[in-house]
Amino acid sequence: MPKRKAYKIFSNIPFFLTADIIKKITSCTNPPRDAYLIVQEEPAKKFAGFPYSKERQYSLLLKPWFILEILYHFKPTDFYPVPGVDVVLLRIKRKEKPLIESSQAQLYRDFIVYGFNQWQPNLKKALKRIFTHKQFQRLARELDFELSAKPTDLDFKQWLTLFKYFLIGTTEHKKRYVKGAESRIKKQQKKLQKIHRSRSKRQIK
């Protein structure tokens, strides 16, 4: 198999496509070595997570494989016409050595998505089918977070350690609750989008 060529991206992307473009370039089979994107500050912070904002599902799904940094804050007068939003230069650098083995990549993604989409008031209740009370209590103590912590209260290192414990400290039965979580959420989102489009068409008529 021929070796894939390394490449970089420099682009001032359409702001309304920021999420789609970032997801596209980070999930392709040969991601760029480096990407420098001029984007709106708010979504840049969501994708970069800590230390710019709390970690979110977006940022946690990227950080085992990429380093995200806000390198520069543009002045409104740097553009014409002047934008009505704050604009930054976001760097997405591919890690030479990922923090998750390729064989565990999808399970990691499922674990993050599962933890963020249980509609519970805190992470302990969200993961109650995965970790026992004693397990979660010990993890909270060792990783230094509150038992009442929400998913966004933990940083990437804490989430990564939770996942590594999940791999070795839980049964296959409990892992089945997590497996396929990302796929299930995507199906639900597509279904909701289809319902929304159908309602919009009826309203237009």
N, C-alpha and C positions, 0 to 999 in steps of 0.2 A: 504494500500500500504506500503510495507516495506521501512524503512528508508535507503536512499542511504549512502553507506560508504564513509567517507572522505579519501582522499589519496593525495600523493604528487608525483611529477615527478622530477627525476634527470637524465639528459641525455646529451650526446655529440652527437647532431643530425647531419645528412648529411646536409652540407650547402646548397646544391641545392634544398633541400626540406623544408627549413626554413619557408617560407610563408605557404605552405600547412600544415605543422605540427602545427604551431601556430594557424592557422584558425581552424584546426581540434580539438585541445584540448580546445579552448575557445568557440566553438560552440556546443560541445556535451551536452547531457542532464544532465550529472553530471560532470562538469569541476573539475579539481584538485583544492584543497585548495591552493596549491603552486606548481609552476613549476620552476625549475632551469635548464636553457638550455645554453649550450655552443654553441655560434653562431657567425657568422661573424658580425663585428661591424656595417657595413652599414645598413643591414636590421633591426638590433636590434634598431638602432636609428629611423628608419621609423616607427616601431611598437610602440616604447616608446614615440615618439613625444617630446613635450616640457618637460623638459628643454634641451634635448639632440639635438633636431632639431626642425624645424617647425612642427606644427600638420599637419598630412595628413589624408586622409580618413581612412587608416589602423588604426591609433592610436585613432581617434575619435570614431570608431565603437567599440573599446574595453573599453575605459575609464569609462563608466558608471558602468561597472561590474568588472573591473580588475585594479590593480595598477601595472605599469610596471617600473622596475628599472634596470639600468645597475650597477651591484654590483662590478664588477672586470674587469680590463683590463689585459689580459694575455700577457706574453712576447712571442715572436716568438720561443724562445728556450725552452718554456714549452712543446713543441710538437716535435715529430719526426715522419716523416720528418717535417722540418720547413715549416709552411704554408706561402703562398704568400699574405695573407690578414690579417688584424687586427682582433683579436678574443676577445670576451667578454663573461662574464657570465650574462645572462639576467634572471631576476626574474619576473614571472607573478603571482601575488597574487590575489586571488579572494576576492572581497569585501564582507564583511558579510551582508551589507545592500546596495543593488544596488541603484544608483541615478536615475534610471528610473523604473517606475512601469512596471510589466510584460505585462500588457495590452497595454502599450504604446511603448514597445520595438521595434516592427517592424516599427512603424511609425517613431520612432527616427532614425532607420537605413535608412529608405527611405528618410528622411529629409537630412541626411548627404550625402548620395549618390546623391540625386538630386542636392544639392548645389555644389558638386564637379564635376558634369558631364554635365554642361550646355554649355560648350565651349564658355564662355563669358570672357571678359578681367578683370572683377572684380565681387565681390560677389553681389553688388547692382543690376547689370544687370542679374546675374544668378538667383536672387530671385525676379525679377521684377513682375512676375505673382503671387507672394505670398504676398509680402508686398508693400503697397503704398509708394510713395516717402516720404511722411510725416512720416509714420511708420518707414521706414528704417533710415531716417535722425535722428529721435528721438532715435532709438536703437543704432545707431552709436555714438551719443553724450553720451548717458547714459553708454554704454559699453566701451567707449573710444577707438574707432577705426576709421580709415579714411573712408570716403565715397568711396574712390577708392581702398579699401582693397581687396586683393584676398582671396580666401578661406583658404589658408595656413597662412595668416597673423593673423588670430584669434586663441586664445588659447582655450583649452577645456571648461573653464568656460564661455567664451563668446559664444561659440557654444551652450552650454547647456542652457544658458539664452535665446538665439535666439529661440531654440526649444520650451522652455516653453512659450514664448510669442506667437509662432506659434500655440500652442495648444489652447490658450484662446483668441488670438487677430485676428484670421483669420476665414473666413467662411468655411463651409463644401465644398462649391464649389471650393475654393482655395486649400483645403486639398486634393482634388481629383487629382490635378496636381502632388502632391508628392507621394501619395499612390501607391505602386507597383514599385517605382523607382529602388529599388535594384533588383527585379526580372527582370525588363526590361533590365537593364545593363548586368546581367548575361546571358540573352538570346542573346544579341548582341555580347557578348564576345565569347560565344559558336559558334555562326554563323561565326565570324571572324576566330576562330581557325579551324573550319571545312573547310573554304575556303583556309586557309593557308596550311592545310594538303593536300588538293586536288591539289593545285599548286605544292607542294613539290613532290608529287608522280609523277605528269606529268613531272617535271624536271628530276627526276631520270630515267624515261623511256627514 
